[in-house]
């Protein structure tokens, strides 16, 4: 059996509107809170100012990423934001994973979680 760490998670629904540039507004409505597991991993890191947004070798533009596992009742969706340990992550590639034994005991949701602060999130 695979044991994953337990993290307190809050999910926020994607907003209905957008700003003057067409970007989605920062989510404010919490729709679920409970326990999940964020498995952090190295994300994109770029030192170049012109194309990557970094400021040299001592100030790269690093974008943390991870995989978030949630219980079935969380029901996440594309575009939601998950808050884990005070950090906000934009969710994408959200998909259900079914228990291969057929009992449902291991059913969960899986999503790619990218640090949303690079887009102006809190």
Backbone as a ProteinNet text record, in pm:
[ID]
protein_1_A
[PRIMARY]
XXXXXXXXXXXXXXXXXXXXXXXXXXXXXXXXXXXXXXXXXXXXXXXXXXXXXXXXXXXXXXXXXXXXXXXXXXXXXXXXXXXXXXXXXXXXXXXXXXXXXXXXXXXXXXXXXXXXXXXXXX
[TERTIARY]
84	0	88.1	53.1	125.1	73.7	162.8	123.9	170.5	77.8	109.2	89.7	166	151.4	15.8	-29.7	-159.8	-139.4	-205.3	-198.2	-338.5	-358.4	-487.3	-499.8	-613.2	-635	-767.9	-769.9	-894.1	-903.5	-1019.7	-1042.1	-1128.9	-1092.9	-1167.4	-1214.7	-1340.8	-1397.8	-1339.4	-1332.1	-1283.6	-1384.1	-1337.5	-1429	-1499	-1612	-1690.2	-1638.2	-1573.4	-1534.4	-1386.9	-1349.2	-1209.1	-1178.5	-1048.2	-1008.4	-1005.4	-956	-955.1	-861.9	-768.5	-677.4	-729.9	-844.8	-901.4	-856.1	-776	-729.4	-839.1	-852.5	-951.7	-920.5	-1025.1	-1009	-966.6	-901.6	-854.8	-974.2	-978.4	-1091	-1102.4	-1224.3	-1246.1	-1344.7	-1424.6	-1528.1	-1473.9	-1459	-1413.2	-1528.1	-1501.3	-1606.8	-1583.3	-1462.7	-1434.3	-1310.3	-1305.4	-1186.3	-1176	-1055.9	-1034.3	-888.1	-863	-726.3	-695.7	-579.1	-529	-380.7	-312.8	-168.4	-105.7	-23.3	48.9	189.6	221.7	355.2	432.4	513.4	588.8	704.5	736.9	849.6	909.1	1031	1090.7	1008.8	991.2	919.2	1013	957.8	1034.2	1119.4	1241.4	1329.8	1407	1402.2	1465.7	1543.7	1669.9	1757.3	1748	1694.6	1698	1587.9	1624.6	1525.3	1434.8	1493.1	1416.7	1303.2	1334	1231.5	1170.5	1246.5	1199.3	1157.7	1185.9	1141.9	1235.1	1350	1444.9	1535.6	1617.3	1708.9	1849.3	1896	2030.7	2037.5	2159.4	2175.8	2134.4	2125	2090.2	1945.6	1870.3	1729.2	1651.4	1646.5	1573.9	1422.9	1352.4	1207.2	1169.3	1152.2	1119.9	970.8	911.6	768.5	745.1	719.6	695.2	574.2	581.4	474.1	462.9	352.7	335.2	214.5	187.9	70	-13.2	-140.5	-229.6	-326.9	-331.2	-424.8	-534.1	-659.2	-773.5	-874	-951.8	-1053.9	-1169.5	-1250.3	-1359.3	-1455.5	-1485.1	-1582.3	-1531.3	-1403.2	-1349.6	-1401.7	-1416.8	-1468.2	-1405.2	-1272.6	-1207	-1237.1	-1206	-1227.3	-1115.1	-1100.4	-1001.5	-1022.6	-913.4	-921.5	-942.8	-969.7	-983.1	-846.5	-848.8	-726.4	-729.8	-618.3	-604.6	-507.2	-546.4	-456.4	-402.7	-270.3	-202.1	-89.1	-89.4	15.3	31.8	-78.5	-73	-31.7	-1.6	36.2	-80	-98.2	-206.7	-151.9	-222.7	-183.6	-300.7	-275.3	-376.4	-381.6	-502.8	-519.6	-547.2	-482.1	-506.2	-490.8	-530.4	-524.2	-590	-704.5	-779.3	-847.7	-830.5	-890	-916.1	-1019.4	-1044.2	-956.8	-920.1	-847.3	-931.4	-965.3	-1051.2	-967	-1017	-953.9	-943.2	-822.5	-808.3	-863.6	-886.9	-942.2	-1093.2	-1155.1	-1298.8	-1378.3	-1310.9	-1382.5	-1416.5	-1345.1	-1367.1	-1288.1	-1221.1	-1147.2	-1029.9	-977.1	-861.1	-896.4	-1026.1	-1066.3	-1013.5	-970.2	-925.7	-925.4	-899.7	-880.2	-731.5	-680	-541.2	-540.8	-454.5	-444.3	-301	-260.5	-133.6	-158.6	-67.7	-81.5	38.5	13.4	121.2	104.5	213.5	212.4	141.8	31.3	-45.1	5	100.6	149.4	218.7	269.7	335.4	232.5	104.4	-0.6	-72.8	-17.8	-78.2	-165.6	-172.9	-251.8	-186	-263.1	-210.7	-111.9
-118.7	0	124.5	221.3	347.2	443.7	498.2	594.1	732.7	825.7	963	1053.2	1161.6	1257.4	1325.3	1370.1	1437	1587.9	1661.7	1807.9	1865.4	1969.9	2038.9	2115.1	2096.2	2155.4	2229.5	2347.2	2420.1	2440.6	2410.7	2431.4	2553.6	2631.9	2751.7	2736.7	2772.1	2757.2	2860.5	2825.5	2923.8	3037.9	3160.4	3274.4	3278.5	3344.5	3355.1	3465	3565.9	3681.5	3687.6	3795.2	3818.1	3966.1	3998.1	4138.3	4201.4	4323.9	4395.9	4333.3	4247.1	4179.4	4043	4002.1	3872.5	3760.5	3792.2	3690.1	3661.2	3534.1	3495.1	3563.6	3604.1	3668.5	3566.6	3614.6	3529.4	3469.4	3337.9	3274.2	3319.2	3336.9	3376.7	3286.6	3209.1	3126.1	2986.5	2958.5	2825.2	2726.3	2614	2515.4	2382.8	2360.6	2236.1	2254.9	2188.6	2186	2047.5	1996.2	1863.9	1825.7	1696.2	1645.8	1587.8	1624.7	1571.8	1545.7	1528.7	1508.1	1576.5	1678.2	1747.2	1690.2	1626.2	1570.9	1670.9	1752.8	1858.2	1798.5	1867.6	1826.9	1950.7	1941	2057.3	2096.7	2223.9	2274.9	2347.1	2432	2509.2	2611.6	2631.5	2733.6	2795.3	2927	2994.6	3115.7	3124.1	3234.3	3357	3340.6	3446.6	3549.6	3677.2	3783.6	3793.2	3790	3817.8	3718.4	3590.9	3492.6	3423.5	3409.1	3328.2	3402.9	3532.2	3610.3	3606.8	3538.8	3534	3655.6	3663.9	3775.9	3726.3	3628.1	3576.9	3453.5	3401.9	3273.9	3275.4	3392.8	3399	3442	3461.8	3497.6	3440.6	3306.6	3248	3262.7	3251.7	3248	3102	3063.6	2924.9	2910.8	2809	2784.9	2646.7	2640.3	2511	2440.8	2309.5	2227.4	2101.3	2036.3	1911.9	1836.3	1724.7	1644.2	1641.8	1678.2	1683.5	1567	1490.9	1379.2	1421.5	1400	1440	1325.3	1321.8	1217.3	1240.7	1137.6	1148.9	1263.9	1292.4	1397.8	1538.7	1555.7	1689.1	1738.1	1649	1680.1	1805	1807.3	1923.8	1931.6	2046.8	2067.5	2154.3	2150.3	2235.3	2380.9	2451.2	2593.9	2627.2	2527.7	2554.3	2588.9	2649	2678.6	2601.4	2536.6	2464.4	2541.3	2562.2	2625.8	2517.1	2503.3	2402.6	2472.2	2462.5	2526.1	2674.2	2743.9	2887.6	2925.8	2828.9	2854.8	2815.6	2893.3	2863.5	2800.9	2697.1	2622.8	2615.8	2647.7	2634.6	2487.9	2434	2292.8	2273.9	2175	2137.3	1986.1	1932.8	1789.3	1710.1	1760	1697	1571	1461.9	1335.6	1243.8	1162.1	1063.7	940.5	877.6	750.5	649.6	540.9	438.4	330.3	281.3	173.9	49.8	0.1	-115.3	-244.9	-246.8	-368.7	-374.8	-261.9	-258	-231	-212	-187.3	-39.8	49.2	192.4	253.2	171.4	220.8	310.5	293.1	371	474.1	496.3	599.3	734.8	816.3	952.2	1037.5	1164.6	1259.2	1292.8	1317.7	1357	1480.2	1577.1	1698.5	1749.8	1810.1	1883.2	2015.3	2049.6	2172.6	2261.9	2379.4	2474.1	2597.6	2645.2	2764.2	2877.6	2927.2	3032.7	3172.4	3186.8	3321.5	3388.2	3308.3	3367.1	3438.9	3411.8	3476.2	3583.5	3618.9	3723.8	3671.8	3539.9	3483.9	3513.4	3496	3524.5	3420.2
0	0	0	-81.5	-90	15.6	95.7	200	157.4	150.2	113.2	234.3	239.1	347.4	344.2	459.9	470.5	480.2	392.4	391.1	401.3	483.7	480.6	348.3	280.9	148	147.1	85.8	59.2	-91.2	-149	-292	-314.4	-414.4	-451.7	-594.4	-618.8	-752.3	-846.7	-975.1	-1071.9	-1084.3	-1094.8	-1104.6	-1239.7	-1241.1	-1364.4	-1456	-1399.8	-1479.8	-1512.4	-1581.3	-1616.2	-1605	-1600.4	-1590.3	-1729.9	-1738.8	-1866.2	-1969.4	-1923.7	-2016.2	-2058.6	-2003.3	-2036.7	-1945.8	-1842.9	-1749.4	-1648.5	-1611.8	-1511.4	-1378.5	-1309.4	-1179.1	-1074	-969.2	-860.9	-787.4	-768.9	-700.3	-554.6	-508	-369.1	-296.9	-369.7	-307.7	-275.5	-146.3	-105.4	-120.3	-188.5	-213.2	-141.8	-90.6	-19.6	66	180.3	264.5	325.5	331.9	387.8	376.8	372.2	367.6	230.9	178	52.2	67.1	-42.9	-39.5	-159.8	-133.1	-239.8	-246.3	-357	-379.2	-464.2	-396.5	-465.9	-545.9	-656.1	-739.6	-804.2	-853.5	-919.2	-1041.7	-1058.7	-1174.8	-1269	-1348.5	-1445.2	-1372.8	-1419.9	-1364.5	-1479.5	-1491.3	-1603.7	-1555	-1594.2	-1551.8	-1642.2	-1762.4	-1862	-1841.8	-1850.3	-1835.1	-1956.9	-2075.9	-2196.9	-2218.5	-2219.7	-2251.5	-2131.4	-2024.5	-1913.6	-1789.8	-1782.3	-1667.6	-1548.8	-1560.1	-1449.9	-1447.5	-1342.5	-1327	-1297.1	-1373.1	-1357.1	-1269.8	-1249.9	-1180.4	-1033.4	-973.1	-831.1	-807	-915.7	-904.3	-1023.5	-1034.6	-1147.5	-1129.4	-1240.2	-1237.2	-1215.1	-1089.1	-1056.7	-1034.3	-1092.6	-1080.3	-1020.9	-889.5	-826	-887.1	-886.1	-942.6	-857.8	-866.8	-792.6	-842.8	-778	-807.2	-679.4	-691.4	-576.3	-581.9	-472.9	-458.5	-361.4	-400	-318.3	-308	-199.7	-185.6	-283.8	-308.7	-406.2	-379	-250.9	-219.4	-250.2	-277	-309.3	-444.1	-540.1	-673.9	-735.5	-752.5	-813.5	-963.1	-1021.2	-1164.7	-1220.3	-1351.2	-1419.1	-1380.3	-1354.4	-1325.7	-1179.4	-1096.9	-953.3	-895.5	-778.1	-706	-575	-543.6	-416.9	-328.7	-204.5	-108.4	-15.7	-14.6	66.7	141	272.6	355	322.8	299.1	272.9	132.2	48	-91	-181.1	-289.6	-383.4	-510.4	-554.8	-673.9	-770.5	-898.6	-1003.1	-1045.6	-1056.6	-1090.9	-1239.8	-1297	-1436.6	-1448.7	-1562.6	-1588.9	-1475.2	-1429.6	-1320.6	-1372.7	-1299.6	-1344.5	-1225.4	-1234.9	-1129.5	-1149.7	-1040.6	-1046.1	-969.9	-1035.6	-976.6	-910	-799.9	-725	-813.6	-840.4	-929.1	-869.8	-738.7	-677.7	-691	-730.8	-748.4	-621.8	-509.1	-383.6	-363.4	-432.3	-415.3	-301.1	-222.6	-106.4	-145.1	-265.9	-309.8	-416.7	-442.9	-539.3	-493.7	-589.1	-555.7	-681.6	-662.8	-772.2	-777.1	-897.6	-916.8	-1006.1	-972.2	-1053.8	-1052	-1162.4	-1164.6	-1092.5	-1001.6	-921.9	-949.6	-1009.8	-1038.9	-953.4	-897.6	-813	-886.1	-827.8	-896.8	-863.3	-773.5	-739.3	-856.9	-953.1	-1070.9	-1158.2	-1137.3	-1215.1	-1134.5	-1019.9	-939.6	-828.3	-809.6	-698.6	-566.2	-458.2	-326	-281.8
[MASK]
++++++++++++++++++++++++++++++++++++++++++++++++++++++++++++++++++++++++++++++++++++++++++++++++++++++++++++++++++++++++++

